[in-house]
Amino acid sequence: MEIPYTFTARKDTGLFNSKIGIWLFLASEVMLFGGLFSGYVFLRLYADYPWPERALPVLPGLINTFVLIGSSVTVVFAWASLKMRQWGRFQFFMGITIFCAVIFMVLKGLEYNAKWHHQAVRLDDFTILEGHTHKAELDERGHLHIHHEHGAEPTEEEKKRQFPANVVVVEAEEINFTLVRAHDPYVKDILAKAKERGAVPVLADNAFFYGSPKDLPIDAAERKKLEDQLIKSHASGKEAVRFGDKKDSLYIPKDTQLTVDLLDRAEDVYLEARAINGEVRTKVLRKLWKDAREADKEDLPNFKLAEGIQIDPEEHLTGLVAEAPSALTFTFEKPVALHFKRSLIREGEGSSKLKDDTIIKGAVASSPMGLAVDAVDLRWVAQRAHEQGKDPKTVIEGLWIMENPEFKEIWERHSAQLAILTEELKKDGREPTENDKYRIDWQDLVAFHRAHEKHLEPGSPEVADLRPGMFEGITGPNHKIEENQHAFFSIDIPNEKVGFESLFTPKWNNYYAIYFTLTGLHGLHVVGGALVLAYYMFFSKGLYRRNPEWLANRVEIGGLFWHFVDLVWIFLFPILYLM
């Protein structure tokens, strides 16, 4: 049976099937993006911290705006070419549309890449620093050495040893792995770093895993005898061995070297033992419930019966359950300096924990965070000062960062420029915003450096003209330019001063969470729409020959979706880039 109105319109509505479908689909898309836009508005209005303003480079977003508007025009030209039965012109205009989509995604990729490599850190006094982490390495004594960018270019061998100066160094003496949580990449990382330091973690004590009750001697004397036999027979060996009728139990001698395979084997036996014990406990509980109900003469409710149902390990579980430790502890002959990404470890007094619950015992060594700073945001400091009834200027002057002579000079220059701006705005009855007062952007730092090079006094009107233009640093501050290396100041932040750190990813704050959500979802729509339009361009010649009107209808539907994608960006650009 032929489906009507696939390419001919209904006389009463003037619509064909797919056009009705695309309008219904776009209605659901409007609700999706409408909800996200509403969420952004509420997050911004009720934010309890200074919301990022004009945090994104405008030029890429502006170019992408014109690119999408242009592509919306060319997709209409492509559709019109099909209506006029001009296949060559259709391919030409559709090619331009797809090329515009590629340009859009390339610029968006550059923008994303800049964010994923841009570091931010909030200090314990709520000062926010933005910039680029320096490289660092551990010297022979295990001390962290930070390489600032003004030095000589490192050799290839040095680059292999270096890592971002955003780590926590622990003088590891003992490492405790939780078997079911131990993350293999973390274990491999620890082994590799220990090997670099010429150290090998070894098991702290003999470990016995009984994966089945059959392998577990019930009598304590028999059990000790079995374990002594295992220790004696493998005294010279330093590797795990299976024992038992089904080879489902494990003995790991003391001083066995740590490997990923060792932890995996121990985990397998532990999980087997836990599964057996779970089944045993379930059967025992069922038996206890059955006995309790049979003995119940008063027809008590279940919650009353439950009060008398308790498992006695000695009475109910002896000889039925297996035993296996849930964790293994490894030690070093002497403390070994190991470094971990700051986001992966929670340091503590003498004991730190990784995300997989691995516990590393040992003192936390000096682990400053080396940062080339390209922006300083003190708005949060000022906000808290207002809340506490204090003068923001006085609070700022007492901040830890003011101990840095380079920033102190920068703050003096910023204050002088702010005085000029205040006088100019007074003429129009306006005042500087919190952003103007308490945030120093990378463009400000470059302008201050250029003013210093030109021997201009702080507060000179000419300083404002020295700010980088829109085309300088199209995706943000470029730390590779020699001028910027002198304009951006370096600072080593003590470990105890770091309150929170992150790249400019959704982890940093709500603004970037919804920025990546909205632009990422929009980018997926661009890619999906471009693929559909590309299919029409490259693989629809046969349909064009058979029924050109049907192909024109399909392109019209694709064009409607493409116009929607363009419309969403027209809302995204001012909200995220300009406000």
N, C-alpha and C positions, 0 to 999 in steps of 0.2 A: 504494500500500500504506500502510495506517495504522500509525503507530508506536505500539506499546503503552505503557501506563503513563506517558502524558504528563501526565495529571491525575488518574488513579486509581492508588492504591498497589498494589504487589505484595502478595499475601496472605502470602508467606513472609517478606518483609523489612519490610513496612509502609512502604516508601519508593517515591516516584515518581522518574522519571528526573532531573528538574532538581535534586531534593534531593541525590541522589548526586553530581551534578555540582558543586553548590555546596560540598559537604563536601570533595571532592577539590581544588577551587580554594582553599578556605580553608586546607587543609593546605599547599599551596604558599606561600600568604601567610604562614603561621606560620614556614615555613623562611626566607622573605625577611626578615621583621622580626626573627626570631630571630638571623639572621646579623648584622644591623645592631646589635641590642642587644648581642650578644657583642662585636662590634668596639668599641662604645662602652666596654664594661667593660674590655677589654684596653688600650685607649688611655688610659683614666683610671688604671688600676692601674700602668702602666709609663711614664707621662708623665715626661719629664725636665725639666719646668718646672711651676710651680705651677698646678694645674688650677683653672679658674674654679668657684667655689662660690656657690650661690644668686645667680647672675648675672642671672637673669631675674625680672621683676616677677611676684609670685605671684598677684595678684588676677585678671588676665585668664585665667591658666591654671586657677585655681580655678573661676571662672565657667564657663569652657568645659567643665570636668569635669561640673558639675551640668547644663549645657545638654545634653551628649551623653547623660548618664544619663537625663534627662527625655525626650529624643527616643527612646531605646530603649524607654521605657514607652509612649509614644504610638504608635509603630509597631506594637506588639503590640495596642493598642486598635484601631488601624485594621484590622489583620488580623481581629481578633475581630468587628468590625462587619461585615466582608464575610461571615464565616461565618454571621452572624445575618441577612444580606441587608438591611443598613441602609446604603444608599449614602451618604446625607447624613452620617451619623456617620463613615463611612470617610473622606470628603473632609475633614471637620473635623479628625480626628486626624492624618491624613496632612499636612494643611496646617500643623499645629503642628510636626510632625517636620521639614518642609522649612524652616520659619521658624527652628527651632533650628539647622539647618545654616547658614543665612544668618548668624545671630548669631555662630556659631563662626568662620566665615570672616572676618567683619568685625573681630572682636577679634584674630584672627590677622594680618589685614592691618595693623591699627594697631601690633601688636607688631613685625612685620617692618619697617614704615616707620620706627619708632623706631630699630631696629638699623641700617638703611641710612643714617641721618643722624647716627649717633653715632660720633665719631672716637676712635681709640686710637693711641697712639704709644709705642714703646719707645725709650728713650734709649740712648746708647752705654754707659752704666753700668748698664743693665738696670732702671732705674726705668721703670715703666709709668704713663702718664698717660691718663686718659679724659676726654672732654669734647666740646665743640662748637667747630668752627673759626670764628674771626671772619672778617669780610670785609676785603678789601684792594684796593688799586689802585696803579698805577704813576703817579708824579707826572711832571711835565714833564721832569725830569732822568733819568727811568728808575729812580728809587729806589722801593722797595716801602714803601708806607704802610699800616699796619694800623689798621682802625677797630674800637675796642673798643665793646662793646654799651652802655656807659653814656652814650655821646654822643647827639646829637640824631638823630632819625629821618632817614635819607637821602632825598633827592628821587628821583623816578623816573629822572631823567637820571643821577644818581650811582649808582643801583642797576645801571644798564646797564653802567657802567664797572667795577663791583666784581666780585670773584671770591673764592672761599674762600682764606683765607690759609694755603694748604698747597701752595705752588708753589716752583719753582726758577727764579730769574731769571738769564738768560745774556746777557751783552753780546756778541751775535752779530756776528761779522765775516765769517764764511764758512759756507755750508751745503752739505753734500755729500749728494746723494740717490742711493741705490742703486736703479737703475731697476726691477728686478723686485720690490723690497721696499717702495718708497715707497707709503705709505698715503694715499690721496686726502684723507680727513678731516684728517690731520696737515698735509698741504700747504696745504689751505684755511685751516686754523687759523693757520699761519705767515704766510700772505699777509694774512689779516685783521688779525693783530696788528701786522705790519709797516706796514700801511696806517694803522692807528691812530697809529703813531709817525711817520707821514709819510715812510716809507722804502719802497723797492722793491728786492727782490733781483734782480740781473742776472747773466747767464752770465759766468763769469770769463774764458773763452777760446773761440775758435772750436771748434766740435765738428762732426766729419764722421762720418756713419754710412753705411757701405757695406753695404746689405742683400743684395747679390748680388755674386758674383765678377765678373760682367760689368761692373759699375759701378766696379770697383776697378782703376785702372791698375797694371799689374805693375811697370813701370819706375818707379823712385823719382822721376826727373826728370819723367816724364809725370804722375805723381800730383801732384807739387808744382805743376805747371803748371795742372792741372785745379782744384786747390784755390785757387790764386791767382786764377784766373778767377772762381770762385764768390765769393771774398771781394771782388774788385774790382766785380763786377756787382751785388753787394748791399751795397756799403759804406754806403749811406745807409739801407738797410732794417734793421729789428730784429725780424725774424720768421723762423721756420724755413721752408725751401723744399725741395721734393722735386726730385730730379734722377735721371737714368738712364733707360734705355729703358722699364722697367716702373714707373717712379716709386716704386721700392722702396728708395731711399736718401735720406738726409736731411742737409741742411746747416743748422746753427744758428749764426748770427753771434754774435760776442762782444757783450755788453751787451744781449742779448735778455732781456726781462723774464720772470720765472718765471710760469708758469701750469700748472694741472693738465693741460690739454690738451697742452701742450708735452711734459711728462714722459710722458704716455700715447703720444704719437706716437713719441717716442724709444724707448720701451719696445717698441713694436710692431716697429720696424726691428731693434732689438737681438735680440729673440726670433727674428725671421725669420733673421737672420744666424747665430744660435746653432744653429737647427735645420738650416740648410744645412751648417754646419761639422760638426755631429754626423753627418749623413749621409755627408759626405766622409770623415771619419775612419773611420767604420765600413767603407766600401768599401775604403779604403786598407789597413786592418788585415786584412780578408778576403783581399785580394790578397797581402799579405805572408805570411799564414798558408799560402795556397795554394802560393806560391813556395817557402816553407820546407819544406813537406811533399814537394813534388816533388824538391827538392834533397837531402832526407834519405835517406842510404844506409844508416844504422845503425839505423833504426826507433826513434828516440829518443822518450821519452814527452813529452807536451805541455808539462810544466813545464820540461823541458830546452830544447825548441824556443822557448819563450817568452823565454828569456834572450837570444836573438839577434834577436828581433823588436822593433824600436824604430822609431817614426815620426820621421823627420828632416824638420823643417818646410821647410827649403830644398829638399830633394830631392823630397819627396812631396806637399807642400801648396801650393807656389807656383802661383798662378793658379787654385787650386781653392776657397780659403776666402774668406769675407767678413770685414770688420772693422767693429767697432762698440764704442764704449766702454760699459762696464757702469754707469757713474755719471756724473753731471753736477754741477759745482760752481758755486754762485752766490755772489756777494759783495754787500756793502753799501758804499755810499760812505763811511760811517763806522759805528762800532759801534752796534747797535740793541738796546735792552733787550727781550727776549722772555721771557715767562713760560710755564712748562709745569707740568702737574700732576706732583707729585712721583713718582707711581706710573708715569709714562710716560717718565721720563728718568733716565739714570744719569750723574751729573755726574763730571767728571774735571778734571785740571789742564790748563786751556787747551783742552780738547776734551770735549764731552759727546755722549751717544748716546741717540736715541729708541728706542722699542721696534721700529720698522721699520728699524733700522740707519742712519737718517739721522744724520750727524755734524754737530754744530754747534760750530764753532771760535770760541772767545772765552772770556773770564774769567767765572766764576760770581760773580754779584753777591751782596751780602748778602740772604739769603732766609730770614729767621726764620719759624717756623711759629707763627701766632697762635692760642692755644687758651684757651677758657674752661673751666677744669678743674673737673670734678664728681666725680672719684675719683682716688686715688693708690694704686697697688699696689706695695709694696716687698718682696713675698714673694720675688721672684726674686733681689733684691739679698741678702736674708737667706740664701737657699738657697746662693748662691755663696759668701757669707762663711763659712757652716758648712763647705762643701766645702774651703775654703782654710784652715780652722782659725783664722778671725778672729772677733772679736766683732761680731755684726751691728749692735749699737747704735753702735759706733765707726765702722763703715763707713758707716752711714746718715748719721751726723752730718757726714761728709765729702763727701756727694753734692752735685752741682751744684745741685739743686733747693733745697738748704738755704740757698743764697744769696738766695732769694726770701723777703723778710721776712714776707709773708702766710702762706706755707706753714710757715715756721719757727714762727710762732705757733700754727698749726693742729696741727703735730706736738707742740708742748708740751701743748696741750689734749688731744690724743689720748693722749699718754703718761700724763697725769693720770687720764683716764677708764680707761685700761688698768690702772692701779694699783688702782683701786676694784674693777674686774671681777676681777682676780687674787685679791684678798682674799675676795670673795664666793665664788668657785669653790673656794678652799682649804677652805672649810667643808665642802664635799661631796667633798673629795679629788680635785678636778679642776684642770686648768690651762687657760689660754686657748689657743685654736688659733692656728696661723700666720695664719689669716685675721683673727682678732681682733687679733693683735699688729701686723701689718704692712700691713693694708689699711684705707684710709679711704674709705668709701662716700659717695655724695651725701647720704644721710640724716644721716651724721655731720657733714658740712659745714654742712647746714642747722641741725642741733641746736647746733653750736658758735656759729653766727651768732646764733641766738635767745638762747643763753646770754649772749653778749656784749651783745646789746641789753638784756637784763634785768640786766646787771651782775653775773652769777654768776661766781664764781671758778672757774678750771680745777679739775676734780676734784670739783665739787659733785654730790651724788647726784641733784639735780633735772635735770641735763643729759640723762640717759637718757630722761626723760619728754618731752623736747622734740623727739625724733626724729619725722619725718613718719609719719603712719599709712599703712595699706595703701591708702587711697583717694587719698592725695596723690601725684600722679605715677603714675597707674595703669599707664602703659607705660614709666616711667623718669623721669629728671630732666627737668624742664621749665625751659628757660633763658629763657622769655619772662616768667615771673613775676618781678616786681621784687625780691621778697625773695631769690629764688634768684640773681639777678644780683649781689647783694651777698654772698651766701654762697659762691658759686663764684668762685674767684680766677682772674685772667687772667695768662698768662705767654707771653712770646715766646721760643720755643726756637730757638737758633742752628742753622743748617743742619747744621753739623758734629756737633751733638749728637744729631740724629735718626738712630737706628739702623734702625728699621723702623716704618712707619705703615700704617694701614688703617682703613676703616670696620669696623663689627662684622658682617663678612661671612665666608664660608668662608676667605677669605684670611688672616684674623687669626690663627686657631689651630685645632687639631683639634676643640676643643669646639664652636666655631661651625660648622665644616664638617659635623660629624655632626648638630648641632642643626638646621641647615637641610635636611640630607638626610632626617632622620627626620620632622620636622614638615612639610616640603614634600611628601614622599611620602604622609604621612598626610592632608594637606590635599587632595591629588589624589583620594584614596579618598573623602573626605567629599563633594567636588564630584561625583565619578562616581556615588556612591550616591544623592545627592540628586537628580541628574538622572533616574536610573532610577525613583526613587519618585515624582518629579514627573510622569513619563510615565504611570505607573499612575494617578495622580490625575486628570490632565487628558484623557488620550486612551484610556481603557480602558472607557468607558461601554458601547460596543458589545459588547465581550467579556463584560462583566458581564451584559448582557441575554441573550447566547447561552449562556454557560457560567460562571456566577458562581464555581463551585468551582475552575475553572482559574485565574481571576484571583486567587482567594484563595491558591492554591498559589504563584503568581508573587510575590505580596506577601510570603508567608512566606519565600520564597527571598531577596527583597530585605531582609527584616527580619533574616535570619540574617547577611547581609553587614554590615548596619548595626550589629548587636551586636558583630561582630568589630572594626569601626572604633572603637566605644566601648571595647572591651577594650584595644585597642592604646593609646588615649589614657590609660587608667587606669595603664598601665605608664609611658608617656612623662612624664606630669605629675610624679610624685615623682622620677624619675631626673634629669630635666633642670631642674626648677624648685625642688625642695626639698632636694636633696642637695648 
